[in-house]
Amino acid sequence: MEGRHGQKKEKAESPELLKARQEREAVLVKEYRGLKDSLKEIVDSKKRDNDALRTTTALLRKSPDYYTIWNVRRIILQEGFLNSANEETADKIYTNELEFVQENLKLNPKSYFMWNHRRWCLEHMNKPRWDRELAMVNKFLELDARNFHGWDYRRYIIRQLDLQDKGSCDKILERAQAEFDFTTTKISQNFSNYSAWHNRSTLLGKLAEDMTEDEKMAAVDNEFDLVKNAIYTDPEDQSAWLYDLWLIGRGTSPSHPGLQLLEREIAVVRELVELEPDCKCKKGAKVFVI
């Protein structure tokens, strides 16, 4: 049976199932309110002990996007545990926090506040292992290659690694090339990856600084070939079109003939319109032709 706007009506719950669900929800609400009251007590009493920390742990497992709890947890850690800890003990505390966050990220990998807490831990550690962080975020991007939180965090890690190697241009350039190759892999797996295309745009300029003019022209041609392949594979996806526009507007070498480039791109679009006359990208493609 269909309801309004052609949508199918969902089958109504039986009275028994409805009652059972309401009872489960009532228990969860009662538990959550109890934990929330405990959090208020912690804030009011300024408790900074293990019981206080356990309360924030329980609350965050139920509501990881409740940013106030993360703030309270950091205060508890700083004032109750870290203020008198030596370097070794402090790093153990931060490591435990990283493990706690990683465990919860598996359930909610797009939580701003968990990624932010992870950064806080690393920035306060005496010897953060940025290489381990890179391996960790690799695993998350294997599970969801389009998670922009993971990509943003990955850029953050690379910046930290570059700061460590600021005296070695070769290492920084080598890392940029590795990241560029990583975007190639992810884009090849799925062209519809805005984050990978964006990351690629930030890296291309850095790599071009060390190229000869001929190498720059070859790199530009390679990028347009990659975009063309993506557009022909899925002409209705916006991510490749946006990168194509960026390449035309900013990504080309000054020595590359602009008119020749535009004529080539117009020819590509016209061919695509002929091949896919009903494609939704047709209207957007006219921008190139006009």
C-alpha positions in Angstrom: 0.0 0.0 0.0 1.3 3.5 -0.8 0.8 6.7 1.1 1.3 10.3 0.1 3.9 11.1 -2.7 4.0 7.4 -3.7 5.8 6.3 -0.5 5.0 2.9 0.9 3.4 2.9 4.3 5.3 1.2 7.0 3.6 -1.7 8.7 2.4 -0.7 12.1 4.0 -2.2 15.2 1.9 -4.7 17.1 0.9 -3.5 20.6 3.3 -6.0 22.1 6.3 -4.9 20.1 5.4 -1.2 20.7 5.2 -1.7 24.4 8.6 -3.6 24.5 10.3 -0.9 22.5 8.9 1.8 24.7 10.1 -0.1 27.8 13.6 -0.4 26.4 13.7 3.3 25.5 12.5 4.2 29.0 15.4 2.3 30.5 17.9 4.0 28.3 16.4 7.4 29.0 16.6 6.7 32.8 20.2 5.5 32.5 21.2 8.6 30.5 19.5 11.0 32.9 21.2 9.3 35.8 24.6 9.8 34.1 23.8 13.3 33.2 22.9 14.1 36.9 26.2 12.5 37.8 28.1 14.7 35.4 26.4 17.8 36.9 27.5 16.6 40.3 31.1 16.3 39.0 31.0 19.8 37.6 29.4 21.3 40.8 31.7 19.4 43.2 34.8 19.6 41.1 35.6 15.9 41.5 38.7 14.9 39.6 39.0 11.2 40.5 38.6 7.8 38.8 34.8 7.8 39.5 34.5 11.1 37.7 36.4 9.9 34.7 34.4 6.7 34.6 31.2 8.7 34.5 32.4 10.7 31.4 33.4 7.4 29.8 29.9 5.9 30.3 28.3 9.1 29.0 30.5 9.4 25.9 29.8 5.8 24.9 26.1 6.7 24.9 26.5 10.2 23.4 29.9 10.8 21.8 28.9 14.1 20.2 28.0 15.7 23.5 31.0 18.2 23.4 30.5 19.4 27.0 31.4 15.9 28.3 34.7 16.0 26.3 35.5 19.4 27.9 34.8 18.1 31.3 36.8 14.9 30.7 39.8 17.0 29.7 39.5 19.1 32.8 39.4 16.0 35.0 42.5 14.6 33.2 44.4 17.8 33.5 43.6 18.7 37.1 43.2 15.2 38.6 45.8 13.1 36.8 48.2 15.0 34.6 49.1 17.9 36.8 51.3 15.7 39.0 52.3 13.1 36.5 55.8 12.6 35.1 56.4 12.4 31.4 56.2 8.6 31.2 52.9 8.5 33.2 51.4 11.4 31.3 52.1 9.6 28.0 50.5 6.5 29.3 47.4 8.5 30.2 47.3 10.1 26.7 47.8 6.7 25.1 44.8 5.3 27.0 42.8 8.2 25.7 43.8 7.5 22.2 42.7 3.9 22.6 39.4 5.0 24.1 38.8 7.4 21.1 39.8 4.8 18.5 37.4 2.3 20.1 34.5 4.8 19.8 35.5 6.1 16.3 34.7 2.6 15.0 31.1 3.2 16.0 31.0 6.8 14.9 33.9 7.7 12.6 32.4 11.1 11.7 32.3 12.7 15.1 34.1 16.1 15.1 34.6 15.9 18.9 36.3 12.6 18.9 38.8 13.6 16.2 39.4 16.9 18.1 40.1 15.0 21.4 42.6 12.8 19.6 44.4 15.9 18.4 44.4 17.3 21.9 46.0 14.1 23.2 48.8 14.1 20.6 49.6 17.8 21.0 50.1 17.3 24.7 52.2 14.1 24.5 55.9 14.3 24.9 56.6 11.8 22.1 53.6 11.4 19.9 53.9 8.6 17.3 52.7 10.3 14.2 53.6 7.3 12.1 51.2 5.2 14.1 48.5 7.8 13.6 49.0 7.7 9.8 48.6 3.9 9.9 45.5 4.3 12.0 43.8 6.8 9.7 44.7 4.5 6.7 42.5 1.8 8.2 39.6 4.2 8.6 39.9 5.3 5.0 40.0 1.7 3.9 36.6 1.3 5.6 35.2 4.6 4.2 37.4 6.3 1.6 35.1 9.3 1.4 35.1 10.1 5.2 36.2 13.8 5.0 37.0 13.7 8.8 39.6 11.0 8.1 41.1 13.0 5.2 41.3 16.2 7.2 43.0 14.3 10.0 45.4 12.8 7.6 46.4 16.2 6.3 46.9 17.2 10.0 49.2 14.3 10.5 51.2 15.0 7.4 51.7 18.6 8.6 53.1 17.4 11.9 55.4 15.0 10.1 56.6 17.8 7.9 57.3 20.0 10.9 59.5 17.2 12.3 61.4 17.1 9.0 61.4 20.8 8.3 65.2 20.7 7.8 64.9 18.0 5.1 63.2 19.2 1.9 63.8 15.8 0.3 61.8 14.0 3.0 58.9 16.5 2.7 58.8 16.2 -1.0 58.9 12.4 -0.9 56.0 12.4 1.6 54.0 14.8 -0.7 54.6 12.4 -3.6 53.5 9.5 -1.4 50.3 11.3 -0.5 49.7 12.2 -4.1 50.0 8.6 -5.1 47.6 7.7 -2.3 45.0 10.0 -3.8 45.5 8.3 -7.1 44.8 4.9 -5.5 41.6 6.2 -3.8 40.3 8.0 -6.9 41.0 4.9 -9.0 39.0 2.8 -6.6 36.1 5.3 -6.7 36.0 8.4 -8.8 33.3 10.0 -6.6 35.6 11.0 -3.8 35.6 14.8 -3.2 38.1 14.6 -0.4 40.6 12.7 -2.5 40.3 15.2 -5.4 40.6 18.1 -2.9 43.7 16.6 -1.3 45.2 16.1 -4.8 44.8 19.8 -5.6 46.6 20.8 -2.4 49.5 18.5 -3.3 49.9 19.2 -7.0 51.1 22.7 -6.4 53.7 21.6 -3.8 55.1 18.9 -6.2 55.1 21.4 -9.1 57.6 23.6 -7.2 60.3 21.1 -7.9 59.4 20.4 -11.6 60.9 21.6 -14.8 58.6 23.3 -17.2 58.4 20.2 -19.3 57.6 18.1 -16.3 54.8 20.6 -15.3 53.2 20.3 -18.7 53.4 16.5 -18.6 51.8 16.5 -15.1 49.0 18.8 -16.3 48.3 16.5 -19.2 48.3 13.5 -16.9 45.7 15.3 -14.6 43.4 16.1 -17.5 43.6 12.5 -18.7 42.7 11.3 -15.2 39.7 13.7 -15.1 38.6 12.7 -18.5 38.6 9.0 -17.6 36.6 9.9 -14.4 34.0 12.0 -16.3 33.5 9.4 -19.0 33.1 6.7 -16.4 30.5 8.6 -14.4 29.5 11.9 -16.2 26.9 12.7 -13.6 29.2 12.8 -10.6 30.2 16.3 -9.6 33.6 15.7 -8.0 35.6 15.2 -11.2 33.9 18.2 -12.9 34.9 20.4 -10.0 38.5 19.2 -10.2 38.5 19.8 -13.9 37.3 23.4 -13.4 40.1 23.9 -10.8 42.7 22.6 -13.2 41.5 25.0 -15.9 41.4 27.9 -13.6 44.4 27.4 -11.4 46.2 24.1 -12.0 47.8 24.9 -15.3 51.4 26.0 -15.9 51.7 29.6 -17.1 53.6 28.4 -20.1 50.8 26.0 -21.2 48.8 27.6 -24.0 45.5 28.6 -22.5 43.6 28.7 -25.7 44.8 25.3 -26.8 43.8 23.9 -23.4 40.3 25.3 -23.5 39.8 24.1 -27.1 40.8 20.6 -26.0 38.5 20.6 -23.1 35.6 21.9 -25.1 36.1 19.0 -27.6 36.0 16.5 -24.7 32.7 18.0 -23.4 31.1 18.1 -26.9 32.0 14.4 -27.4 30.6 13.5 -24.0 27.3 15.4 -24.8 27.0 13.5 -28.0 27.6 10.1 -26.3 25.3 10.9 -23.4 22.6 13.3 -24.7 20.3 12.6 -21.7 23.0 13.0 -19.0 22.2 15.5 -16.3 25.7 16.9 -16.7 24.7 18.3 -20.2 23.6 21.7 -18.8 26.7 22.1 -16.7 28.9 21.0 -19.7 27.5 23.9 -21.7 29.6 26.2 -19.5 32.7 24.8 -21.1 31.4 25.1 -24.6 30.0 28.7 -24.3 
